[in-house]
Amino acid sequence: MRNDVRILLLGDEGVGKSTLITTLIKESFVANVQHVIPEVTIPPEVTPDNITTHIVDSSSRPESRDQLENDVRKAHVICIVYAIDDPITFSRLRSYWLPYIRSLGVNVPVVLVGNKIDLRGIDYSNKTLEDEVLPIMNEFKEVETCIECSAKQPLNVSEVFYFAQKAVLHPTAPLYDSREHVLKPACVEALQRIFNLCDLDKDGVLDDNELNAFQIKCFNAPLQLQELEAVKEVVKEHEPEGVNDTGLTETGFLFLHTLFIQRGRLETTWTVLRKFGYGDDLTLRESFLCPRIEVPPDCSVELSPKGYQFFTELFQVFDKDKDSALKKSELDALFKTSPGNPWAHTAFPQTTITTELGAVTLQGFLAQWSMTTMLDYQLTLRYLAYLGFEGDTTTAIKVTRPRKVDRKKGKVQRNVFLCYVFGAPRSGKTSLLRGFLDKPFSDQYEPTLRPFGVVNSVEIKGSERYLVLEEYGTQYEAEVLGNKKKLDKCDLLVFVFDSSDVSSFSYLVNLRKQYDLDHMPSVFVATKSDADLVLQRHDVQPDVYCRHLGLAAPINISVKSRQMADLFNILTAVAMCPSVATPPGYLEANSSAVRMRRYLTAVGITGALLASCLLALRIYRQHGGQTLLGSITGDRQ
């Protein structure tokens, strides 16, 4: 809602514009006033909505035309004043003033003000204000309302400016079609979303507890039992389908707001809309959807305990059949208050844990949100808002400590780790990722046409971590490996080759050479260990190549035979302790890395880092190459 309102008074000479302003300020009638009153500023503390109000007078004389046009363009609301005792001034509303405002391309609310009600003639008794004004309102939709007043008596003077403020702060036009006497589609859509968010048990009805929670959120006070019953009686009288034995239906909720608007209580509906994040155009405010947070370099974003709790409770509410999984219809219902499934343009649900029938488990649901938050925390913030997170959505996420600090302190506080997966076509990258999710193995080859990411939880020494694996095909290698910002987000590079294909390994060697990747923690994985092992068509074989780099020998797996060598725990452990998988040549050339190694040697390896290093050590012992302690102290096994 805006912080100030600029009210402009227009009208023919002699209708009383300046006198109205003077009467408002002096709180009494002043007989002789100057032709045009200087701009008046009313401080926020004396206005009902606590906003600053600027009141601008105007002249209709030809010599003031340029100033008048400038004032019209700057106004937030325009009051067109006519004299009740002069019919010509009323007829000029329709013939001159309203068309003039439109001709300037100005689209602001207009309030018609009939001044000098004290001079109304007796022949007016059979007419009503509605009879006169309704045709104008039907023709000019910008006209919000009409009010009659008397600057002399005075009568309704403060109300003129109150309705002008109200026309800006609580406008009718976005909410209500005055011609058809119905809520506009955008208003209906917004109120339906609010109803669905307030329907906590998702039974299609707001019971007394849900109505009171809604009342407290919007107006900071509950309704008494008799007030609740009175509301339901009003709805039942005019809209029988608006109430049932349980409470207020969506039909009844919409009817109530229609009634508020028809009775001039637009501030009630606007208060509700704004509490739920809507702006004056009835779209959710960008500041509501995506509040700003600072994410320093070398940090990532994860869900906080509040975030995990929210998504867990959301899952449980929409798991209507209580089978601990969300099928498509339940997911569609869950995302009803949002623009739709945020992963609709990805391979979801093949990206996370599902049942055999493809329904997403709670583990898979939380894992998917963990991956989303790491890769695009702003999307998570938006959906927290869409889905009804109560309070500040930034409390549902957390910015992690920088990776360098984690390594220096010897204790990893992060819970989500990102690995990029590269390899030659047909090397088994996709099968590896599917194996991570325990998806059925397929012999059918499908080329990687776009990046494909999966996520699952991994238990490390009793603590649950999330591992994100992102596979990139040949057409995306330059975009990722040649992009420092992209690489900085990565915890580990996983190089996959087919141990039964003579050319598969050399593809990786050329890739590493092309992009100079010695600074990146790396693990080599040899797939298809169930097939016949062949000599790679390269100067040195994979184990020797890795040994020359100071890395562990490749880990041999077979997704088809489900022989995974504890690979995913290993990858997570190495991501937590990346120095064990970084070529020592790079570490020795990097002073900060050397200091870290000396620090670890001096203080020992403790806590979460110990768990990851012990796992990494086991691999080195199983597969040969440099040991963990060698990578840290420079010694060989």
C-alpha positions in Angstrom: 0.0 0.0 0.0 1.3 3.5 -0.9 2.6 5.9 1.7 1.0 9.1 0.4 -2.1 10.2 -1.6 -2.3 13.2 -3.9 -5.8 14.5 -4.3 -6.6 17.0 -7.0 -9.8 19.1 -7.1 -11.1 20.0 -10.6 -14.2 21.8 -11.7 -15.7 25.0 -13.2 -15.2 28.4 -11.8 -17.3 29.2 -8.7 -18.3 25.6 -7.7 -16.4 25.9 -4.4 -13.2 24.0 -4.8 -11.0 26.4 -2.8 -13.8 26.9 -0.2 -14.0 23.1 0.4 -10.2 22.9 1.1 -10.4 26.0 3.4 -13.3 24.6 5.3 -11.5 21.3 5.8 -8.4 23.0 7.2 -10.2 25.7 9.3 -13.0 23.3 10.3 -15.4 26.2 9.6 -16.7 28.1 6.7 -14.6 31.1 5.4 -16.6 33.5 3.3 -13.8 35.0 1.2 -10.9 32.8 0.1 -8.2 33.3 -2.6 -8.8 32.1 -6.1 -6.5 29.0 -5.8 -5.3 27.6 -2.5 -1.6 26.6 -2.3 -1.0 22.8 -2.0 -1.9 21.5 1.5 -0.1 18.6 3.1 -1.9 16.7 5.9 0.5 14.6 8.1 -0.1 10.8 8.4 -0.9 10.9 12.1 -4.2 12.8 11.6 -5.5 10.5 8.8 -7.4 7.2 9.3 -5.0 5.2 7.2 -1.8 6.8 8.6 -0.6 8.2 5.3 0.5 11.6 4.1 -2.2 13.4 2.1 -1.5 16.2 -0.4 -4.5 18.3 -1.5 -4.1 20.3 -4.7 -6.4 23.1 -5.8 -6.8 24.1 -9.5 -8.0 26.8 -11.8 -10.1 26.2 -14.9 -9.0 29.5 -16.5 -7.4 29.3 -19.9 -4.2 30.9 -18.7 -3.8 28.0 -16.2 -4.2 25.2 -18.7 -0.6 24.0 -18.7 -0.5 23.9 -14.9 -3.8 22.1 -14.8 -2.6 19.4 -17.2 0.5 18.9 -15.1 -1.5 18.6 -11.9 -3.9 16.0 -13.5 -0.9 13.9 -14.6 0.5 13.9 -11.0 -2.7 13.2 -9.2 -3.5 9.8 -7.5 -7.2 10.6 -7.4 -9.3 13.4 -8.9 -12.3 15.0 -7.2 -14.5 16.8 -9.8 -16.6 19.4 -8.0 -19.9 20.7 -9.3 -22.5 23.0 -7.8 -25.8 21.5 -7.0 -27.5 24.8 -7.6 -26.0 25.1 -11.1 -27.1 22.2 -13.4 -24.7 23.3 -16.1 -21.7 22.4 -13.9 -23.2 19.0 -13.4 -23.8 18.4 -17.2 -20.1 19.4 -17.8 -18.9 16.4 -15.8 -20.0 14.2 -18.7 -19.5 16.6 -21.6 -16.1 18.1 -20.6 -14.3 17.1 -17.4 -14.3 13.3 -17.7 -13.4 13.3 -21.4 -10.7 15.9 -20.7 -9.0 13.6 -18.1 -9.2 10.6 -20.5 -7.8 12.7 -23.3 -4.6 13.1 -21.3 -4.2 9.4 -21.0 -4.7 9.5 -17.2 -6.3 6.5 -15.5 -6.9 7.3 -11.9 -10.0 7.0 -9.7 -12.5 9.9 -9.9 -14.8 11.0 -7.1 -17.8 13.3 -8.1 -18.4 16.0 -5.5 -21.7 17.9 -5.4 -21.1 21.0 -3.4 -23.6 23.6 -2.1 -26.2 21.0 -0.9 -27.6 23.8 1.3 -28.8 25.6 -1.9 -30.7 22.7 -3.4 -34.1 23.6 -4.8 -37.4 22.1 -3.7 -38.0 20.7 -7.2 -35.2 18.2 -6.6 -37.3 16.2 -4.0 -38.3 13.5 -6.5 -34.8 12.8 -7.8 -32.1 10.8 -6.1 -28.3 11.1 -6.4 -28.2 7.6 -7.9 -30.6 8.6 -10.7 -28.3 11.3 -11.7 -24.9 9.7 -11.3 -25.5 6.1 -12.2 -25.5 6.8 -16.0 -22.2 8.6 -15.6 -20.7 5.8 -13.6 -21.8 3.3 -16.2 -20.2 5.3 -19.0 -17.0 6.3 -17.1 -15.7 3.3 -15.1 -13.0 5.4 -13.5 -15.8 7.1 -11.4 -15.5 5.4 -8.0 -18.4 7.2 -6.1 -20.3 10.4 -5.7 -20.8 12.4 -2.5 -22.8 15.6 -1.8 -21.6 18.2 0.7 -21.8 21.8 1.8 -18.7 23.8 2.5 -20.8 26.5 4.1 -22.8 24.6 6.7 -20.3 22.6 6.8 -21.6 19.1 5.9 -19.7 16.0 4.7 -16.5 18.0 3.9 -14.1 15.6 5.6 -16.0 12.7 4.0 -15.1 14.1 0.6 -11.4 13.7 1.3 -11.9 10.4 3.1 -13.6 8.9 0.1 -10.9 10.3 -2.2 -8.2 8.6 0.0 -10.3 5.4 0.0 -10.5 5.5 -3.8 -6.7 5.3 -4.0 -6.0 2.9 -1.1 -9.0 0.7 -1.5 -10.1 1.0 -5.2 -13.3 -0.6 -6.5 -12.2 -1.1 -10.1 -9.7 -4.0 -9.6 -12.3 -5.9 -7.5 -15.8 -5.3 -8.8 -17.7 -4.8 -12.0 -20.1 -2.1 -11.1 -22.1 -2.7 -14.3 -22.6 -6.4 -13.9 -22.6 -6.2 -10.0 -20.1 -9.1 -9.7 -16.5 -9.7 -8.6 -14.0 -9.5 -11.3 -12.2 -12.7 -12.4 -8.8 -11.6 -11.0 -10.5 -10.9 -7.6 -12.3 -14.2 -7.6 -9.1 -16.1 -8.4 -7.2 -14.3 -5.6 -10.0 -14.9 -3.0 -10.3 -18.6 -4.1 -6.5 -19.0 -3.5 -6.9 -17.4 0.0 -9.8 -19.7 0.8 -7.8 -22.8 -0.2 -4.8 -21.6 1.9 -7.1 -21.0 5.0 -8.8 -24.4 4.5 -6.1 -26.1 6.6 -7.6 -29.7 6.5 -8.5 -29.3 2.8 -12.1 -30.4 3.2 -13.5 -27.6 1.1 -15.0 -25.8 4.0 -13.8 -23.2 6.6 -14.9 -24.4 10.0 -15.0 -22.1 13.1 -11.4 -22.7 14.0 -10.2 -22.0 10.4 -12.4 -18.9 10.2 -11.0 -17.6 13.5 -7.4 -18.3 12.3 -8.2 -16.3 9.2 -9.8 -13.5 11.2 -6.7 -13.3 13.5 -4.3 -13.3 10.6 -6.1 -10.5 8.8 -7.6 -8.4 11.6 -5.6 -9.4 14.7 -8.8 -10.4 16.6 -11.0 -13.6 16.8 -14.7 -13.6 16.2 -16.9 -14.4 19.1 -19.2 -17.4 18.7 -22.3 -15.2 18.3 -20.5 -13.2 15.6 -19.5 -16.3 13.7 -23.1 -17.5 13.8 -24.3 -14.1 12.7 -22.0 -14.2 9.7 -23.1 -17.6 8.7 -26.8 -16.6 9.0 -26.3 -13.6 6.7 -24.6 -15.9 4.1 -27.3 -18.6 4.5 -30.1 -16.0 4.0 -28.7 -14.7 0.7 -26.6 -17.7 -0.6 -27.9 -21.0 0.7 -24.9 -22.9 -0.8 -22.5 -20.7 1.0 -22.9 -22.6 4.3 -23.2 -26.2 5.3 -23.1 -28.1 8.6 -19.3 -27.8 8.8 -18.9 -24.1 8.0 -18.4 -21.6 5.3 -17.9 -22.9 1.7 -15.9 -21.2 -1.0 -19.2 -19.9 -2.5 -20.0 -18.3 0.9 -16.6 -16.8 1.2 -16.9 -15.1 -2.2 -20.4 -13.9 -1.4 -19.2 -12.2 1.9 -16.6 -10.2 0.0 -19.2 -9.3 -2.7 -21.4 -8.0 0.2 -18.5 -6.0 1.7 -17.8 -4.3 -1.6 -21.5 -3.6 -2.3 -21.8 -2.0 1.1 -18.8 0.2 0.6 -16.5 -1.8 2.9 -13.8 -2.3 0.3 -11.1 -1.8 3.0 -12.1 -5.2 4.4 -11.5 -7.1 1.2 -8.3 -5.1 0.5 -7.0 -5.9 4.0 -7.4 -9.6 3.3 -5.8 -9.4 -0.1 -2.8 -7.5 1.2 -2.3 -9.8 4.2 -1.9 -12.6 1.7 0.7 -10.7 -0.4 -1.4 -9.1 -3.2 -0.7 -5.7 -4.7 -3.0 -3.2 -6.1 -3.0 -5.0 -9.5 -4.2 -8.3 -7.7 -0.9 -10.1 -8.5 1.3 -11.3 -5.7 3.9 -8.6 -4.8 7.5 -9.4 -5.9 8.7 -8.5 -2.4 6.3 -11.0 -0.9 7.3 -13.8 -3.3 11.0 -13.3 -3.3 12.4 -11.2 -0.4 16.0 -10.3 -0.8 18.7 -12.2 1.0 22.5 -12.0 0.7 24.3 -15.2 -0.4 28.1 -14.5 -0.2 30.5 -16.3 -2.6 31.5 -19.8 -1.6 28.2 -20.2 0.3 25.1 -22.2 -0.6 21.4 -22.1 0.5 19.6 -25.0 2.2 16.3 -25.5 3.9 16.2 -24.7 7.6 14.5 -27.0 10.1 11.4 -24.7 9.7 11.5 -25.3 6.0 11.7 -29.1 6.3 8.9 -29.0 8.9 6.7 -27.0 6.6 7.2 -29.3 3.6 6.7 -32.4 5.8 3.4 -31.1 7.2 2.3 -30.0 3.7 3.0 -33.5 2.4 1.0 -35.1 5.2 -2.0 -32.9 4.6 -2.2 -33.7 0.9 -1.5 -37.4 1.3 -5.2 -38.1 1.4 -5.0 -41.9 1.1 -2.3 -42.1 3.8 -0.1 -44.3 1.7 3.0 -42.2 2.5 3.3 -41.1 -1.2 1.8 -38.3 -3.3 0.4 -39.4 -6.6 -0.2 -37.0 -9.5 -3.7 -35.9 -8.4 -2.5 -35.2 -4.8 0.5 -33.2 -6.2 -1.9 -31.2 -8.4 -4.0 -30.4 -5.4 -0.9 -29.4 -3.4 0.2 -27.0 -6.0 -3.4 -25.6 -6.6 -2.5 -22.3 -4.8 0.6 -21.8 -7.0 1.3 -21.3 -10.8 1.7 -25.1 -10.9 4.2 -27.8 -10.3 7.6 -26.1 -10.2 9.3 -29.1 -11.7 6.9 -29.5 -14.6 9.6 -28.7 -17.1 12.2 -31.2 -15.6 12.3 -35.0 -15.6 10.4 -35.0 -12.3 9.4 -37.3 -10.7 12.3 -39.4 -12.2 14.6 -37.0 -10.3 13.8 -38.3 -6.8 12.6 -41.2 -4.8 9.2 -42.6 -5.9 7.2 -45.8 -5.4 7.0 -48.4 -8.2 3.9 -46.6 -9.4 5.7 -43.3 -9.6 4.2 -41.6 -6.5 6.6 -39.3 -4.7 7.6 -40.5 -1.2 8.2 -38.1 1.7 11.9 -38.8 1.4 11.7 -38.0 -2.3 9.6 -34.8 -1.7 12.1 -33.4 0.9 15.0 -34.4 -1.3 13.5 -32.6 -4.3 13.0 -29.4 -2.3 16.6 -29.8 -1.0 17.9 -29.9 -4.5 15.7 -27.0 -5.6 16.8 -24.8 -2.8 20.5 -25.4 -3.5 20.1 -24.8 -7.2 17.5 -22.0 -7.2 16.7 -20.8 -3.7 14.5 -18.0 -5.2 12.2 -20.6 -6.6 11.9 -22.2 -3.2 11.1 -18.8 -1.6 8.4 -18.2 -4.2 6.7 -21.6 -3.6 6.9 -21.1 0.2 4.8 -18.0 -0.4 2.5 -19.7 -2.9 1.9 -22.6 -0.6 1.1 -20.6 2.5 4.2 -20.6 4.7 3.2 -18.6 7.7 5.5 -15.7 8.5 8.8 -14.6 6.9 9.7 -17.1 4.2 13.4 -16.4 4.6 13.3 -18.3 8.0 12.5 -21.5 6.0 16.0 -21.3 4.4 19.5 -20.8 5.6 22.7 -19.6 4.1 25.5 -22.0 4.8 28.9 -21.1 6.1 31.5 -20.6 3.3 33.2 -23.9 2.2 36.6 -22.5 3.0 35.6 -21.9 6.6 34.2 -25.4 6.9 37.4 -26.9 5.8 39.5 -24.6 8.0 37.5 -25.5 11.1 37.5 -29.2 10.2 33.7 -29.5 10.7 31.2 -29.4 7.8 27.9 -27.7 8.6 26.4 -28.1 5.2 23.8 -30.8 4.5 23.4 -30.7 0.7 26.3 -31.4 -1.7 26.4 -31.0 -5.5 28.3 -33.2 -7.9 28.7 -32.7 -11.6 28.8 -35.9 -13.7 30.7 -36.1 -17.0 31.5 -38.8 -19.4 31.6 -40.0 -23.0 28.3 -40.9 -24.7 27.1 -44.4 -23.6 29.5 -44.4 -20.6 26.6 -45.1 -18.3 26.0 -41.7 -16.7 22.2 -41.8 -16.8 22.1 -45.4 -15.5 24.4 -44.3 -12.6 22.0 -41.5 -11.7 19.0 -43.8 -12.0 20.8 -46.3 -9.8 21.2 -43.7 -7.1 17.4 -43.6 -6.9 17.0 -47.3 -7.2 15.1 -47.0 -10.5 14.9 -50.0 -12.8 17.9 -50.6 -15.1 17.3 -50.2 -18.8 19.5 -51.5 -21.6 18.0 -49.0 -24.0 20.4 -46.0 -24.7 19.0 -42.5 -24.6 21.4 -39.6 -25.3 21.6 -36.8 -22.7 19.9 -34.0 -24.6 19.7 -31.6 -21.6 21.1 -31.5 -18.0 19.6 -34.1 -15.8 19.8 -33.9 -12.0 18.8 -36.4 -9.3 18.8 -36.2 -5.5 18.6 -38.6 -2.6 19.5 -38.7 1.0 22.7 -40.4 2.2 23.4 -41.4 5.8 26.9 -40.5 7.0 27.7 -41.7 10.5 24.1 -41.3 11.6 23.6 -37.9 10.0 21.4 -37.4 6.9 22.9 -35.5 4.0 21.5 -34.9 0.6 23.6 -35.6 -2.5 22.7 -33.9 -5.8 24.1 -35.5 -9.0 23.8 -33.4 -12.2 24.6 -35.1 -15.5 25.8 -33.0 -18.5 25.9 -34.2 -22.1 28.7 -33.2 -24.5 26.8 -30.1 -25.7 26.8 -28.6 -22.2 30.4 -29.3 -21.2 31.8 -25.9 -22.2 28.9 -24.1 -20.5 29.8 -25.8 -17.2 33.5 -26.6 -17.2 34.4 -23.3 -18.7 32.3 -21.3 -16.3 34.0 -20.4 -13.0 30.8 -19.4 -11.3 29.2 -22.7 -12.2 32.3 -24.6 -11.0 32.3 -22.7 -7.7 28.9 -24.1 -6.9 30.2 -27.7 -7.4 31.6 -29.8 -4.5 32.9 -32.7 -6.6 33.4 -33.7 -10.3 32.5 -37.3 -11.1 34.2 -38.6 -14.3 32.5 -41.7 -15.6 33.9 -44.1 -18.2 32.9 -47.5 -19.6 35.5 -50.1 -18.6 34.4 -52.2 -21.6 34.9 -49.5 -24.2 38.5 -48.9 -25.3 37.9 -45.2 -26.1 35.8 -44.1 -23.1 38.6 -43.2 -20.7 40.6 -41.0 -23.2 37.5 -38.9 -23.6 37.8 -37.9 -19.9 41.5 -37.2 -20.1 41.0 -34.9 -23.0 38.2 -33.2 -21.2 40.3 -32.5 -18.1 43.2 -31.3 -20.2 41.0 -29.0 -22.3 39.5 -27.2 -19.2 42.5 -27.5 -16.8 40.5 -29.1 -13.9 43.3 -30.0 -11.5 42.0 -27.6 -9.0 38.6 -29.4 -8.7 38.0 -32.4 -6.4 37.5 -35.4 -8.7 36.5 -39.0 -8.5 36.7 -41.5 -11.4 34.1 -44.1 -11.8 34.4 -47.2 -14.1 31.0 -48.5 -15.1 29.9 -51.9 -16.5 32.3 -53.9 -14.3 30.1 -56.9 -15.1 31.3 -56.8 -18.7 34.8 -57.9 -19.9 37.5 -55.4 -18.9 39.4 -54.0 -21.8 42.6 -52.0 -22.1 41.9 -48.3 -22.6 43.3 -46.8 -25.8 45.4 -44.3 -24.0 49.1 -43.8 -23.1 48.5 -45.0 -19.5 45.7 -47.0 -18.0 43.1 -45.4 -15.7 44.7 -46.6 -12.4 48.1 -45.3 -13.4 46.7 -42.0 -14.7 44.9 -41.5 -11.3 48.1 -42.4 -9.4 50.1 -39.9 -11.3 47.5 -37.2 -10.3 47.7 -38.4 -6.7 44.1 -39.6 -6.8 42.5 -42.9 -5.9 42.1 -45.5 -8.6 38.7 -45.5 -10.4 35.8 -47.1 -8.4 34.4 -50.1 -10.3 30.7 -50.5 -10.4 27.9 -52.2 -12.3 24.5 -50.6 -12.1 23.0 -53.5 -14.0 24.2 -56.1 -11.5 23.6 -53.6 -8.6 27.3 -53.7 -7.6 27.6 -50.1 -6.5 30.7 -50.4 -4.1 29.0 -48.0 -1.7 29.6 -45.3 -4.3 27.1 -42.7 -3.2 28.3 -42.7 0.4 31.8 -42.4 -0.9 30.9 -39.4 -3.1 29.1 -37.7 -0.2 32.1 -38.3 2.1 34.6 -36.9 -0.4 32.3 -33.9 -1.1 32.5 -33.2 2.7 36.3 -33.6 2.6 37.3 -32.5 -0.9 41.0 -32.2 -0.2 41.3 -36.0 -0.3 40.2 -35.9 -4.0 42.1 -32.9 -5.1 45.5 -33.5 -7.0 48.3 -32.7 -4.5 50.2 -30.8 -7.2 47.5 -28.2 -7.1 47.3 -28.2 -3.3 51.1 -27.6 -3.0 50.9 -24.7 -5.4 48.1 -23.2 -3.5 49.2 -21.5 -0.3 45.8 -21.5 1.4 45.4 -25.2 0.7 48.9 -25.9 2.1 47.9 -24.0 5.3 44.8 -26.1 5.5 46.7 -29.4 5.2 49.2 -28.3 7.9 46.3 -27.3 10.1 44.6 -30.7 9.7 47.9 -32.5 10.3 48.5 -30.5 13.5 45.0 -30.7 15.0 43.9 -34.1 13.7 40.7 -34.9 11.9 37.5 -34.8 14.0 33.8 -34.6 13.9 31.9 -34.8 10.7 35.1 -34.5 8.7 36.4 -37.6 10.4 33.4 -39.6 9.1 34.0 -38.4 5.5 37.7 -39.0 5.6 37.3 -42.5 7.0 35.0 -43.4 4.2 37.4 -41.9 1.7 40.3 -43.8 3.3 38.5 -47.1 2.9 38.2 -46.5 -0.8 41.8 -45.7 -1.2 42.7 -48.9 0.6 40.4 -50.9 -1.6 41.4 -49.3 -4.9 45.0 -48.3 -4.5 46.5 -44.9 -5.2 47.4 -42.3 -2.7 45.9 -42.7 0.7 43.9 -40.1 2.6 46.8 -39.4 5.0 49.1 -39.1 2.0 46.9 -36.5 0.5 46.9 -34.5 3.7 50.5 -35.0 4.9 52.3 -35.8 1.6 53.2 -39.4 2.7 52.6 -42.5 0.6 50.9 -45.6 1.7 
